[in-house]
Amino acid sequence: MGRWLRIPLLLGLLLAVVVAGLVDRSDGGVTSSFVRNAKKAIDMPIDSDVFRVPPGYNAPQQVHITQGNHDGSAMIVSWVTEAEPGSSKVLYGTDSNKLIFSAEGKHTRYEFYNYTSGYIHHCTIRKLKHDTKYYYAVGIGHTVRKFWFTTPPKVGPDVPYTFGLIGDLGQSYDSNSTLTHYEANPKGQAVLFVGDLSYADNYPNHDNVRWDTWGRFVERSTAYQPWIWTAGNHEIDFAPEIGETVPFKPFIHRYHVPYRSSGSTAPFWYSIKRASAYIIVLASYSAYGKYTPQYKWLEEELPKVNRSETPWLIVLMHSPWYNSYNYHYMEGESMRVMYEQWFVQNKVDVVFAGHVHAYERSHRVSNIAYNIVNGKCKPVRDESAPVYITIGDGGNLEGLASNMSEPQPSYSAFREASFGHAVFEIKNRTHAYYTWHRNQDGDAVAADSMWFYNRYWKSADEIPAV
Ligand SMILES: [Fe+2]
């Protein structure tokens, strides 16, 4: 080949390399090549400012709120006092200077190996007006602390509402960036949290002091907007080697959820309605096989969802069903086999999971044709199927999952190993705008986005994401 012919060839080759470096378009979707910070995620030291105990005698700490009943007209207010029980009363009202209502809660505490918890208070305040800003005070009689929240609008099909999405948060410096980044986004009205809260179980004897530090770290958000809790594997705290054999002990004492109001018999699976969304929380670490309580509950629950009232059907779970990273690979598979058919039949819009410390979004796919003899065991495009999103990228100390299966499977639309959070912005019964925000960017930047068309009201293919 002549010298002058080789130059365009080399230029072409160079261009191909540059393009491949930007995105690797294999047969599935996009594997982002964004160069993230490769430093190890390290937990913030115990004397960090974000863990500071609030000043004052027996001051309430670790304040958090969550939805208190099925339709969002109640709120559970929780906090911890250390020196003595003090009052479990919450004063509240719509005028910050006149908290004219009060509700009485209860306190509890637990022991875990050589640790004894503080006094953990839970108080449900009911009959709240929708779409109203309430002020509330806790610590009555000792050090009073005041916070506020806004109740959700009345449930209805075209009510706009914006959820934040965070998973696998932990308490590292990266966790702090994720929370700060979420707070910088003014749109989020409530957080759908997909499990793995404190990672206290990574410490010797599951040092439960790290449950306390976590509660104080997230208070700046959880005291002001409800976080909807999902139990992850780091909530199990099963440690028979130190005599701790009751699973989920710290989690169920500290984080109450309104499971009874949806007919559930355990706090690990339940549902709530919020604005135009129906949210079903499932338990990856409770029995889900046929005849189990969770199975029976879900079987009865799905047909109850009235899409004329709550068009958006959202499912939260910890362990993802569709995951093309080489971490926790296929751990969600047996639950997928049990329930995927139901999700397609009931046109679930989106499933959010965590567990894998990275980000991934699937196409609308299902894998329900297999019956042991027909060999049909590949995911196929399916307009009735949910989009599966893995958002386990909160930033905990275990670090990023960066090793992916190659080539990118055809069900996977976009994946990137960076820490971040997402926002699901419901506009009306047909449209929702979804964005994922990596921590390295400003809060207005979306590293992945998609317009969702509601599966019940507008079952057309969505606009392909960038
Ligand atoms: Fe996990």
Boltz pocket constraint, residues with backbone or C-beta under 6 A from the ligand:
constraints:
  - pocket:
      binder: B
      contacts: [[A, 168], [A, 196], [A, 232], [A, 233], [A, 234], [A, 318], [A, 354], [A, 355], [A, 356]]
      max_distance: 6.0
